[in-house]
């Protein structure tokens, strides 16, 4: 699951984007590109729909903007995992992990937009797998040796140290790769539709909330390394993203009609996290130069220095090329596979919501079943690739970037394809990853306070479609959430309590019962489907309701979901295609079009009658 991800993916306060595209084309330019300017009463209509191609300069600007939107979430994942992998004192390897996850995210984005759901939806790492991954790494057999916690004892080039962290990474890799097969099966077989019947807001709310709440200890440890620097980082991000987001900065621009002129650039909306981190990073650098911060590792505040992680940027190569198996042959753990599967199920369900939101915002018709099946299946392939490359994570749809489509009014998938290319290029620049790895610890902690808080709130926002005046719903959500905090905490403090006599079974139970998402999600799922309640009370009606408000703003044809390179045309004459859950079938589309035309004519009839 992406950071800040929510069922609709439309409102993420911490990661708000620009209110409008900088240097928007004039009405004349828009007509030239086949789309007239939106009227005041029709502002929700996208300027560029899925199949439209904006001017090249606009494509580049928007692609960079999408990359910057996903930046915070993608960088945060390797930095969190580094502690469980015993890499907190090996910044060079951390930089390689950052390069790898950027590279794979770009690759998965290209696959999703080209062969997957075919909507302009960016792919990246998911926090839904961070919690089970940390649970796997907290198993007694995989706990970091004491000497790896002491920077003076760690020799990052030592074969012993390399084997320590690579053993743990290979365990994560194998677990993610095997668990991703579930997502591939559920997607390409069409089972996702069956599963969605039983999963509603009261299941998703505790799961998503616990992704943020379960990481409070990690955020606290990093924030507490220097409360002043962390508070400054948090305050700056809040200032940029909430108070200054509507203040534009004039920048020079050029267009054929206006020639050289100034344009408004909403920089504080576009990259509040990047600006907050950069400003705090600069303050830490100045304080380090003038020795304001203590140079003794034993003193409080030492981790705020910018020279703690050594000369990593100079040591990192200019170019690097991530490849599958770069950390060795992955190993499989049954307990790890089951733990990762819990996170993958959460990610799948939320991605379906993102597909519908993305379609509405990009001017496409609601995604048909074959496109949803294909999208989930390709996300599974993306997780398989992420495991093979060794990111320590999987892949999912980024809700922040879905929200950006509604704000910029540009839903072209060409922009997202270009953004995927940028991510691949960034993943191959070794010094870029090394620079991110040297961010001082308290600066990261300040960013985590914002990021994890928003994720927790995004989970709770799933409840808006339910009747929270219902004592039933209050009980289901409250009990699920609180139990998911109590049970894992007690199990971690009493690891010897689980003793079935079978070591493998003990590991499975330990990982599942210490994964807050699994405990909360299981209890929410069980209670929501067994305690009597109406569909409207449970919020199922609101989830299943087709959003028709923008029906007049969408493209009429489902051809936007056809497979590329003429594959659909080649398969159109084959009758057996109708039995393939992830392939578009012309007969189905004709029936769907007829149904839409009937619905539209009925709607027009009712509208005329109302006017009369």
C-alpha positions as CSV (number, residue, x, y, z in Angstrom):
1,X,0.0,0.0,0.0
2,X,1.2,3.4,-0.8
3,X,1.8,5.9,1.9
4,X,-1.2,8.0,2.6
5,X,-3.3,5.6,0.6
6,X,-7.0,5.6,1.1
7,X,-9.9,3.9,-0.6
8,X,-10.7,6.8,-2.8
9,X,-7.2,8.2,-3.1
10,X,-8.6,11.7,-3.6
11,X,-7.6,13.7,-0.5
12,X,-4.2,13.5,1.0
13,X,-3.5,16.6,3.1
14,X,0.2,16.0,3.7
15,X,1.1,15.4,0.1
16,X,-1.1,18.0,-1.7
17,X,-0.1,18.8,-5.2
18,X,-0.3,22.1,-7.2
19,X,-3.8,23.5,-7.7
20,X,-3.2,24.0,-11.4
21,X,-0.7,23.1,-14.1
22,X,1.9,25.7,-14.5
23,X,1.7,27.6,-17.7
24,X,-1.6,26.0,-18.7
25,X,-2.3,26.2,-22.4
26,X,-4.7,28.9,-23.5
27,X,-8.2,28.1,-24.9
28,X,-6.9,28.5,-28.4
29,X,-4.0,26.1,-27.7
30,X,-6.4,23.5,-26.1
31,X,-8.6,23.6,-29.2
32,X,-5.6,23.1,-31.3
33,X,-4.9,19.9,-29.4
34,X,-8.5,18.7,-29.8
35,X,-10.0,19.8,-26.5
36,X,-11.7,23.1,-25.6
37,X,-11.2,24.9,-22.4
38,X,-13.5,23.9,-19.6
39,X,-16.4,26.2,-18.6
40,X,-16.8,27.6,-15.2
41,X,-19.7,25.3,-14.5
42,X,-17.7,22.3,-15.7
43,X,-14.4,22.5,-13.9
44,X,-14.2,18.8,-13.1
45,X,-13.8,17.9,-16.7
46,X,-10.1,16.9,-17.4
47,X,-8.2,19.1,-19.8
48,X,-6.4,16.1,-21.2
49,X,-8.0,12.6,-21.0
50,X,-6.4,9.2,-20.9
51,X,-5.6,9.0,-24.6
52,X,-4.6,12.6,-25.1
53,X,-1.0,13.7,-25.4
54,X,-0.2,17.1,-24.0
55,X,2.6,19.2,-25.5
56,X,6.1,17.8,-24.8
57,X,7.1,20.5,-22.3
58,X,3.9,20.0,-20.3
59,X,4.5,16.2,-20.3
60,X,8.0,16.7,-18.9
61,X,6.8,19.1,-16.2
62,X,3.9,16.9,-15.1
63,X,6.1,13.8,-15.2
64,X,8.6,15.4,-12.8
65,X,5.8,16.5,-10.6
66,X,4.4,13.0,-10.3
67,X,7.9,11.7,-9.5
68,X,8.3,14.3,-6.7
69,X,4.9,13.4,-5.3
70,X,5.9,9.8,-4.9
71,X,9.4,10.7,-3.7
72,X,8.7,10.9,0.1
73,X,6.9,7.5,0.2
74,X,9.5,5.6,-1.9
75,X,12.5,7.0,-0.1
76,X,11.0,6.3,3.4
77,X,10.6,2.5,2.9
78,X,14.3,1.5,2.5
79,X,15.2,3.9,5.4
80,X,12.7,2.1,7.6
81,X,13.8,-1.4,6.5
82,X,17.5,-0.6,7.0
83,X,17.2,-0.9,10.8
84,X,15.7,-4.4,10.6
85,X,18.3,-5.4,8.0
86,X,21.1,-4.2,10.4
87,X,22.1,-1.5,7.9
88,X,21.6,1.6,10.0
89,X,25.4,2.2,9.9
90,X,25.8,1.3,6.2
91,X,24.7,4.3,4.2
92,X,26.2,3.1,1.0
93,X,24.1,0.0,1.0
94,X,21.0,2.1,2.0
95,X,21.7,4.2,-1.1
96,X,21.7,1.1,-3.3
97,X,18.4,0.0,-1.8
98,X,17.0,3.5,-2.7
99,X,18.3,3.2,-6.2
100,X,16.8,-0.2,-6.6
101,X,13.3,0.7,-5.4
102,X,13.2,3.7,-7.7
103,X,14.3,1.6,-10.6
104,X,11.7,-1.1,-9.9
105,X,8.9,1.4,-9.3
106,X,9.6,3.0,-12.7
107,X,9.6,-0.4,-14.4
108,X,6.4,-1.5,-12.7
109,X,4.7,1.9,-13.8
110,X,5.6,1.2,-17.4
111,X,4.1,-2.3,-17.1
112,X,0.9,-1.2,-15.5
113,X,0.2,1.7,-17.9
114,X,1.1,-0.4,-21.0
115,X,-0.3,-3.9,-20.2
116,X,-2.1,-3.5,-16.9
117,X,-5.2,-1.5,-16.1
118,X,-4.0,1.0,-18.7
119,X,-4.9,4.0,-16.6
120,X,-2.5,6.9,-15.7
121,X,-1.7,5.4,-12.3
122,X,1.9,5.4,-10.8
123,X,3.3,2.4,-9.1
124,X,5.7,2.4,-6.1
125,X,6.6,0.7,-2.8
126,X,3.9,0.0,-0.3
127,X,3.8,0.5,3.5
128,X,1.3,-2.4,3.6
129,X,4.4,-4.7,3.4
130,X,6.6,-2.8,5.8
131,X,4.8,-3.9,9.0
132,X,4.9,-7.7,8.1
133,X,8.5,-7.3,6.9
134,X,9.5,-5.8,10.2
135,X,7.7,-8.6,12.0
136,X,9.7,-11.2,10.0
137,X,13.0,-9.4,10.8
138,X,12.0,-9.4,14.5
139,X,11.9,-13.2,14.7
140,X,14.6,-14.3,17.2
141,X,16.6,-16.1,14.4
142,X,16.8,-12.9,12.4
143,X,17.4,-10.3,15.1
144,X,20.5,-8.2,14.4
145,X,23.6,-9.2,16.3
146,X,24.5,-6.7,19.1
147,X,27.8,-5.7,17.4
148,X,25.9,-4.3,14.3
149,X,24.3,-1.7,16.6
150,X,27.7,-0.1,17.3
151,X,29.0,2.0,14.5
152,X,32.6,1.6,15.7
153,X,32.4,-2.2,15.4
154,X,30.8,-2.3,11.9
155,X,33.0,-2.8,8.9
156,X,30.7,-2.4,6.0
157,X,33.1,-4.2,3.6
158,X,33.5,-7.2,5.9
159,X,32.2,-10.5,4.4
160,X,30.7,-11.3,7.9
161,X,28.7,-8.1,7.9
162,X,27.6,-8.4,4.3
163,X,26.4,-11.9,5.0
164,X,24.5,-10.7,8.1
165,X,22.3,-8.2,6.2
166,X,22.1,-10.1,2.9
167,X,20.8,-13.2,4.7
168,X,17.9,-11.1,6.1
169,X,17.3,-9.5,2.7
170,X,17.2,-12.9,0.9
171,X,14.6,-14.1,3.4
172,X,12.4,-11.0,2.7
173,X,12.9,-11.5,-1.1
174,X,11.8,-15.1,-1.1
175,X,8.7,-14.3,1.1
176,X,7.7,-11.4,-1.2
177,X,8.2,-13.4,-4.4
178,X,6.1,-16.4,-3.2
179,X,3.4,-14.2,-1.6
180,X,3.1,-12.2,-4.9
181,X,2.0,-15.4,-6.6
182,X,-1.3,-15.0,-4.7
183,X,-1.8,-11.5,-6.1
184,X,-1.0,-12.8,-9.6
185,X,-3.5,-15.7,-9.2
186,X,-6.2,-13.5,-7.7
187,X,-5.8,-10.9,-10.5
188,X,-5.5,-13.0,-13.6
189,X,-8.1,-15.5,-12.5
190,X,-10.7,-12.9,-11.7
191,X,-11.0,-13.8,-8.0
192,X,-10.6,-10.2,-7.0
193,X,-14.3,-9.6,-7.7
194,X,-15.3,-12.4,-5.4
195,X,-13.1,-11.2,-2.6
196,X,-14.5,-7.7,-2.8
197,X,-17.9,-8.9,-1.8
198,X,-16.8,-9.6,1.7
199,X,-14.4,-6.6,2.3
200,X,-15.9,-3.3,3.3
201,X,-14.9,-0.1,5.0
202,X,-15.0,-1.7,8.5
203,X,-12.3,-4.1,7.3
204,X,-10.2,-1.6,5.6
205,X,-10.3,1.2,8.2
206,X,-8.4,-0.7,11.0
207,X,-5.9,-2.2,8.4
208,X,-4.9,1.1,6.9
209,X,-4.9,3.0,10.2
210,X,-2.6,0.3,11.8
211,X,-0.1,0.7,9.0
212,X,0.6,4.2,10.4
213,X,0.0,3.5,14.1
214,X,2.2,0.4,14.2
215,X,5.2,2.4,13.1
216,X,5.0,4.9,16.0
217,X,8.0,3.3,17.7
218,X,10.2,3.6,14.7
219,X,9.2,7.3,14.2
220,X,9.7,8.0,17.9
221,X,13.2,6.6,17.9
222,X,14.3,8.7,14.9
223,X,12.5,11.8,16.1
224,X,14.0,11.5,19.6
225,X,17.6,11.6,18.2
226,X,17.2,15.4,18.2
227,X,13.7,16.8,19.0
228,X,14.6,20.3,17.9
229,X,15.6,19.3,14.4
230,X,12.7,16.9,14.1
231,X,10.2,19.5,15.3
232,X,11.7,22.0,12.8
233,X,11.3,19.5,9.9
234,X,7.7,18.7,10.9
235,X,6.8,22.4,11.2
236,X,8.3,23.3,7.8
237,X,6.4,20.5,6.1
238,X,3.1,21.6,7.8
239,X,3.9,25.2,6.9
240,X,4.5,24.4,3.2
241,X,1.8,21.9,2.7
242,X,-1.0,23.5,4.6
243,X,-0.5,27.3,5.1
244,X,1.5,28.2,2.0
245,X,0.1,25.8,-0.6
246,X,-2.0,28.4,-2.4
247,X,0.8,31.0,-2.6
248,X,2.4,30.9,-6.1
249,X,6.0,31.7,-7.0
250,X,6.5,33.6,-10.2
251,X,9.0,31.8,-12.6
252,X,10.1,32.6,-16.1
253,X,8.2,30.7,-18.8
254,X,7.9,30.7,-22.6
255,X,5.1,29.9,-25.0
256,X,4.4,30.5,-28.6
257,X,1.5,32.9,-27.9
258,X,2.9,34.8,-24.8
259,X,6.6,34.5,-25.7
260,X,8.8,35.1,-22.7
261,X,6.7,35.8,-19.6
262,X,6.3,34.8,-16.0
263,X,4.1,32.0,-14.8
264,X,2.8,31.0,-11.4
265,X,4.4,27.9,-9.9
266,X,2.8,26.4,-6.8
267,X,6.0,25.0,-5.4
268,X,4.8,24.6,-1.9
269,X,1.9,22.3,-3.0
270,X,4.1,20.4,-5.5
271,X,6.9,19.4,-3.2
272,X,6.3,20.3,0.5
273,X,8.2,17.2,1.8
274,X,11.2,17.8,-0.4
275,X,11.4,21.4,0.6
276,X,11.0,20.6,4.3
277,X,13.7,18.0,4.2
278,X,16.1,20.2,2.2
279,X,15.7,23.2,4.5
280,X,16.3,21.1,7.7
281,X,19.1,19.3,6.0
282,X,20.8,22.6,5.2
283,X,20.4,23.8,8.9
284,X,22.0,20.5,10.0
285,X,24.9,21.1,7.6
286,X,25.5,24.6,8.9
287,X,25.3,23.4,12.5
288,X,27.8,20.7,11.7
289,X,30.3,23.0,10.0
290,X,30.3,25.3,13.1
291,X,30.4,22.4,15.5
292,X,27.2,23.4,17.2
293,X,26.1,19.8,17.2
294,X,28.2,17.3,19.4
295,X,30.9,15.3,17.6
296,X,30.9,12.7,20.3
297,X,28.7,9.7,19.2
298,X,27.7,9.2,22.9
299,X,26.2,12.7,23.3
300,X,22.6,13.5,22.5
301,X,22.1,15.2,19.1
302,X,25.1,13.6,17.4
303,X,22.9,11.9,14.8
304,X,21.8,15.3,13.6
305,X,25.2,15.9,12.1
306,X,25.6,15.6,8.3
307,X,29.0,14.0,8.6
308,X,27.8,11.0,10.6
309,X,27.4,8.7,7.6
310,X,30.9,9.5,6.2
311,X,31.8,10.2,2.7
312,X,29.0,8.1,1.1
313,X,28.3,10.4,-1.8
314,X,31.9,10.4,-2.9
315,X,32.2,6.6,-2.5
316,X,29.0,5.9,-4.5
317,X,29.4,5.3,-8.2
318,X,27.9,7.7,-10.7
319,X,25.9,5.0,-12.4
320,X,24.5,1.7,-11.1
321,X,22.3,-0.9,-12.6
322,X,20.1,-2.9,-10.3
323,X,19.4,-6.5,-11.4
324,X,17.5,-9.5,-10.1
325,X,19.5,-11.6,-7.5
326,X,22.0,-8.8,-6.8
327,X,21.9,-9.8,-3.1
328,X,22.1,-13.6,-3.7
329,X,19.6,-16.4,-4.1
330,X,16.3,-15.7,-2.3
331,X,15.3,-18.1,0.5
332,X,11.7,-18.9,1.4
333,X,10.1,-18.8,4.9
334,X,6.6,-20.2,5.3
335,X,5.9,-17.8,8.2
336,X,7.3,-14.9,6.1
337,X,5.1,-15.8,3.1
338,X,1.9,-15.8,5.2
339,X,2.8,-12.5,6.9
340,X,3.5,-10.8,3.5
341,X,0.2,-12.2,2.1
342,X,-1.7,-10.3,4.8
343,X,-0.2,-7.0,3.5
344,X,-0.8,-8.0,-0.2
345,X,-4.5,-8.6,0.4
346,X,-4.8,-5.1,1.8
347,X,-2.9,-3.6,-1.1
348,X,-5.1,-5.4,-3.6
349,X,-8.4,-4.2,-2.2
350,X,-7.3,-0.6,-2.1
351,X,-5.9,-0.7,-5.6
352,X,-9.4,-1.5,-6.9
353,X,-10.6,1.7,-5.3
354,X,-7.8,3.6,-6.8
355,X,-8.6,2.3,-10.3
356,X,-12.1,3.7,-10.1
357,X,-11.0,7.0,-8.8
358,X,-8.3,7.3,-11.4
359,X,-10.7,6.5,-14.2
360,X,-13.2,9.2,-13.1
361,X,-10.4,11.8,-12.7
362,X,-8.8,11.0,-16.1
363,X,-12.0,11.1,-18.1
364,X,-12.2,7.3,-18.7
365,X,-15.3,5.1,-18.3
366,X,-15.4,3.0,-15.1
367,X,-12.8,0.2,-15.5
368,X,-14.4,-3.1,-16.7
369,X,-13.7,-6.3,-14.9
370,X,-11.0,-7.5,-17.4
371,X,-9.0,-4.2,-16.8
372,X,-9.3,-4.6,-13.0
373,X,-8.2,-8.2,-13.2
374,X,-5.3,-7.3,-15.4
375,X,-4.3,-4.4,-13.2
376,X,-4.2,-6.5,-10.0
377,X,-2.3,-9.3,-11.9
378,X,0.3,-6.8,-13.1
379,X,0.7,-5.4,-9.6
380,X,1.4,-9.0,-8.6
381,X,4.1,-9.3,-11.3
382,X,5.5,-6.0,-10.0
383,X,5.8,-7.4,-6.5
384,X,7.5,-10.4,-8.0
385,X,10.0,-8.2,-9.7
386,X,10.5,-6.1,-6.6
387,X,11.2,-9.2,-4.6
388,X,13.6,-10.5,-7.3
389,X,15.5,-7.2,-7.5
390,X,15.8,-7.0,-3.7
391,X,13.9,-3.9,-2.7
392,X,12.6,-5.6,0.5
393,X,9.1,-4.5,-0.5
394,X,6.4,-4.9,-3.1
395,X,4.5,-2.5,-5.4
396,X,1.1,-0.9,-5.4
397,X,-0.8,2.1,-6.9
398,X,0.0,5.5,-5.4
399,X,-3.0,7.3,-4.2
400,X,-1.2,10.7,-3.9
401,X,-0.6,10.6,-7.7
402,X,-4.2,9.7,-8.3
403,X,-5.1,12.8,-6.4
404,X,-2.7,14.8,-8.5
405,X,-4.8,14.0,-11.6
406,X,-7.8,15.7,-10.1
407,X,-5.9,18.8,-9.2
408,X,-3.9,19.2,-12.4
409,X,-6.8,18.1,-14.6
410,X,-4.4,16.2,-16.8
411,X,-5.2,12.5,-17.0
412,X,-2.9,11.6,-19.9
413,X,-1.2,8.2,-19.5
414,X,1.7,9.5,-21.6
415,X,2.6,11.7,-18.6
416,X,2.7,8.7,-16.3
417,X,4.7,6.7,-18.8
418,X,7.3,9.5,-18.9
419,X,7.3,9.6,-15.1
420,X,8.1,5.9,-15.0
421,X,11.1,6.6,-17.4
422,X,12.3,9.3,-15.0
423,X,12.1,6.9,-12.1
424,X,14.2,4.3,-13.9
425,X,16.8,6.9,-14.8
426,X,16.9,8.1,-11.1
427,X,17.4,4.5,-10.0
428,X,20.5,4.2,-12.2
429,X,22.2,7.4,-10.8
430,X,24.1,6.0,-7.8
431,X,25.0,9.4,-6.3
432,X,21.3,10.4,-6.2
433,X,20.5,7.4,-4.0
434,X,23.6,8.1,-1.9
435,X,22.5,11.7,-1.3
436,X,19.2,10.6,0.0
437,X,20.8,8.0,2.3
438,X,22.8,10.8,4.1
439,X,19.7,12.6,5.4
440,X,20.2,13.1,9.1
441,X,18.2,10.8,11.4
442,X,16.1,13.5,13.1
443,X,15.1,15.0,9.7
444,X,13.8,11.5,8.7
445,X,11.9,11.4,12.1
446,X,10.2,14.7,11.5
447,X,9.1,13.5,8.0
448,X,7.7,10.3,9.6
449,X,5.6,12.2,12.1
450,X,3.7,13.7,9.1
451,X,3.7,10.7,6.9
452,X,2.5,8.0,9.3
453,X,0.0,10.4,10.9
454,X,-1.6,10.9,7.5
455,X,-1.7,7.2,6.8
456,X,-3.5,6.6,10.1
457,X,-6.0,9.3,9.3
458,X,-6.5,8.0,5.8
459,X,-7.5,4.7,7.3
460,X,-10.0,6.2,9.6
461,X,-11.5,8.2,6.6
462,X,-12.7,4.9,5.2
463,X,-15.4,5.1,7.8
464,X,-17.1,8.1,6.2
465,X,-19.3,5.8,4.1
466,X,-20.5,3.9,7.1
467,X,-23.1,4.8,9.8
468,X,-20.9,5.7,12.7
469,X,-24.0,6.5,14.8
470,X,-24.4,2.7,14.8
471,X,-23.2,1.0,18.0
472,X,-22.5,-2.1,15.9
473,X,-20.0,-0.2,13.8
474,X,-18.4,1.6,16.7
475,X,-17.9,-1.8,18.4
476,X,-16.4,-3.5,15.3
477,X,-13.9,-0.7,14.6
478,X,-13.0,0.0,18.2
479,X,-12.4,-3.6,19.2
480,X,-10.5,-4.4,16.0
481,X,-8.2,-1.4,16.3
482,X,-7.5,-1.7,20.0
483,X,-7.0,-5.5,20.0
484,X,-4.5,-5.1,17.1
485,X,-2.4,-2.8,19.3
486,X,-2.7,-4.9,22.5
487,X,-2.1,-8.5,21.2
488,X,1.1,-7.9,19.1
489,X,2.6,-5.7,21.9
490,X,2.0,-8.5,24.5
491,X,3.3,-11.2,22.1
492,X,6.5,-9.3,21.4
493,X,7.1,-8.9,25.2
494,X,6.4,-12.6,25.8
495,X,7.8,-14.4,22.8
496,X,8.1,-17.7,24.7
497,X,4.3,-17.9,25.2
498,X,3.9,-19.4,21.7
499,X,5.1,-23.0,22.0
500,X,3.3,-25.5,20.0
501,X,6.2,-27.9,19.8
502,X,6.7,-27.2,16.1
503,X,9.3,-24.5,15.3
504,X,7.8,-23.6,11.9
505,X,4.3,-23.2,13.3
506,X,5.6,-21.1,16.1
507,X,7.3,-18.7,13.6
508,X,4.0,-18.5,11.6
509,X,2.0,-17.6,14.6
510,X,4.6,-15.2,15.9
511,X,4.7,-13.2,12.7
512,X,0.9,-13.2,12.2
513,X,0.1,-12.2,15.8
514,X,2.8,-9.5,15.9
515,X,1.6,-8.0,12.6
516,X,-1.0,-5.4,13.7
517,X,-2.5,-5.2,10.2
518,X,-3.3,-8.9,10.2
519,X,-4.8,-8.9,13.7
520,X,-6.9,-5.8,13.1
521,X,-7.9,-6.8,9.6
522,X,-8.9,-10.3,10.6
523,X,-11.0,-9.2,13.5
524,X,-12.6,-6.4,11.4
525,X,-13.3,-8.9,8.6
526,X,-14.8,-11.6,10.8
527,X,-17.0,-9.3,12.9
528,X,-18.2,-7.2,10.0
529,X,-19.3,-10.3,8.1
530,X,-20.9,-12.1,11.1
531,X,-22.4,-9.4,13.3
532,X,-25.9,-8.6,11.9
533,X,-26.1,-5.3,10.0
534,X,-27.5,-3.8,6.8
535,X,-25.4,-3.1,3.8
536,X,-26.1,0.6,4.1
537,X,-25.1,0.6,7.8
538,X,-21.9,-1.2,7.0
539,X,-21.0,1.2,4.1
540,X,-21.2,-1.5,1.4
541,X,-23.9,0.4,-0.5
542,X,-21.7,3.5,-0.8
543,X,-18.7,1.4,-1.9
544,X,-20.7,-0.5,-4.5
545,X,-22.4,2.6,-5.9
546,X,-21.2,3.6,-9.4
547,X,-20.1,7.2,-9.5
548,X,-22.3,8.7,-12.2
549,X,-21.9,12.4,-11.5
550,X,-19.1,12.8,-14.0
551,X,-20.6,10.4,-16.6
552,X,-20.9,13.3,-19.1
553,X,-17.2,14.1,-18.7
554,X,-15.9,10.6,-19.6
555,X,-14.9,9.0,-22.8
556,X,-17.8,6.8,-24.0
557,X,-15.7,3.9,-25.3
558,X,-14.0,1.2,-23.2
559,X,-11.3,1.0,-25.9
560,X,-9.0,2.9,-23.6
561,X,-8.7,-0.4,-21.7
562,X,-7.8,-2.5,-24.8
563,X,-4.4,-4.2,-24.9
564,X,-1.8,-2.3,-26.8
565,X,0.0,-3.0,-30.1
566,X,-3.1,-4.4,-31.8
567,X,-3.4,-7.4,-29.4
568,X,-7.1,-6.8,-28.8
569,X,-7.8,-6.6,-32.5
570,X,-6.0,-9.9,-33.1
571,X,-8.0,-11.6,-30.4
572,X,-11.4,-10.0,-31.4
573,X,-12.4,-12.8,-33.7
574,X,-11.6,-15.6,-31.2
575,X,-14.6,-16.8,-29.3
576,X,-12.5,-18.4,-26.5
577,X,-11.4,-14.9,-25.4
578,X,-14.6,-14.5,-23.5
579,X,-13.4,-17.1,-21.0
580,X,-10.2,-15.3,-20.3
581,X,-10.8,-13.0,-17.3
582,X,-8.2,-10.5,-18.1
583,X,-8.8,-10.1,-21.9
584,X,-11.2,-7.6,-23.4
585,X,-13.9,-9.2,-25.6
586,X,-15.6,-7.3,-28.4
587,X,-18.9,-9.0,-27.8
588,X,-19.0,-8.0,-24.2
589,X,-18.1,-4.4,-25.1
590,X,-20.9,-4.3,-27.6
591,X,-23.4,-5.4,-25.1
592,X,-21.9,-3.0,-22.6
593,X,-22.2,-0.1,-25.1
594,X,-25.9,-1.1,-25.8
595,X,-26.6,-1.1,-22.1
596,X,-24.9,2.3,-21.7
597,X,-26.9,3.8,-24.6
598,X,-30.2,2.5,-23.1
599,X,-29.2,4.0,-19.7
600,X,-28.2,7.2,-21.3
601,X,-31.5,7.5,-23.3
602,X,-33.5,6.7,-20.2
603,X,-31.5,9.4,-18.3
604,X,-32.2,11.9,-21.1
605,X,-35.9,11.0,-21.0
606,X,-36.0,11.6,-17.2
607,X,-34.1,14.9,-17.5
608,X,-36.5,16.2,-20.2
609,X,-39.5,15.2,-18.1
610,X,-38.0,17.0,-15.1
611,X,-37.5,20.1,-17.1
612,X,-41.0,20.0,-18.5
